[in-house]
Amino acid sequence: MIDFISMGIMGIGLFFFLVGTIGVLRFPDALTRAHGAAKCDTLGAVLCIGGLILQSGIDAVSIKLIVVILFLWTTNPTATHMIAKAIYRDSKVDLDRRDEV
């Protein structure tokens, strides 16, 4: 029974990876691509690793996988934020200004 639950959780994680990949291919600019990829990448990885934790049971491997999840939760959003900040600074378009008619 636990095998089916863990496969279901990993399947949901793979679904989020697929949605993130489609978002990267379909979104028009770099900022929206980074946003779509970061959200789906973090959630997909956490769900896949969560399924692996259920498969391994409570042992040293599951503790290492929990550390990997904590690492992903801190590094993925931080890296995406820094990439988006660099894109924003390097862009020629001023995103704060709106054209007045």
VENGIZI-V593673 format. One record per residue. N is the residue number from 0. RES is the residue in three letters. BURIAL is b if it has 9 or more other C-alpha atoms within 8 Angstrom, else e. D_CENTER is the distance of its C-alpha to the mean C-alpha in whole Angstrom. Layout:
N;RES;BURIAL;D_CENTER + N;RES;BURIAL;D_CENTER
This chain:
0;MET;e;28 + 1;ILE;e;25 + 2;ASP;e;24 + 3;PHE;e;24 + 4;ILE;b;22 + 5;SER;b;19 + 6;MET;b;19 + 7;GLY;b;18 + 8;ILE;b;15 + 9;MET;b;14 + 10;GLY;b;15 + 11;ILE;b;13 + 12;GLY;b;10 + 13;LEU;b;11 + 14;PHE;b;12 + 15;PHE;b;8 + 16;PHE;b;8 + 17;LEU;e;11 + 18;VAL;b;10 + 19;GLY;b;8 + 20;THR;b;10 + 21;ILE;e;13 + 22;GLY;b;12 + 23;VAL;b;12 + 24;LEU;e;15 + 25;ARG;e;17 + 26;PHE;b;16 + 27;PRO;e;19 + 28;ASP;e;18 + 29;ALA;b;16 + 30;LEU;b;15 + 31;THR;b;13 + 32;ARG;b;12 + 33;ALA;b;10 + 34;HIS;b;9 + 35;GLY;b;8 + 36;ALA;b;6 + 37;ALA;b;4 + 38;LYS;b;4 + 39;CYS;b;4 + 40;ASP;b;2 + 41;THR;b;3 + 42;LEU;b;5 + 43;GLY;b;6 + 44;ALA;b;7 + 45;VAL;b;8 + 46;LEU;b;10 + 47;CYS;b;11 + 48;ILE;b;13 + 49;GLY;b;14 + 50;GLY;b;16 + 51;LEU;b;17 + 52;ILE;b;18 + 53;LEU;b;20 + 54;GLN;b;22 + 55;SER;b;23 + 56;GLY;e;25 + 57;ILE;e;25 + 58;ASP;e;26 + 59;ALA;e;25 + 60;VAL;b;22 + 61;SER;b;21 + 62;ILE;b;21 + 63;LYS;e;19 + 64;LEU;b;16 + 65;ILE;b;16 + 66;VAL;e;16 + 67;VAL;e;14 + 68;ILE;b;11 + 69;LEU;e;13 + 70;PHE;e;12 + 71;LEU;b;9 + 72;TRP;b;9 + 73;THR;e;11 + 74;THR;e;10 + 75;ASN;b;7 + 76;PRO;b;8 + 77;THR;e;11 + 78;ALA;e;11 + 79;THR;b;9 + 80;HIS;e;12 + 81;MET;e;15 + 82;ILE;b;14 + 83;ALA;b;14 + 84;LYS;e;17 + 85;ALA;e;19 + 86;ILE;b;19 + 87;TYR;e;20 + 88;ARG;e;23 + 89;ASP;e;24 + 90;SER;e;24 + 91;LYS;e;27 + 92;VAL;e;27 + 93;ASP;e;27 + 94;LEU;e;25 + 95;ASP;e;26 + 96;ARG;e;30 + 97;ARG;e;31 + 98;ASP;e;33 + 99;GLU;e;36 + 100;VAL;e;39
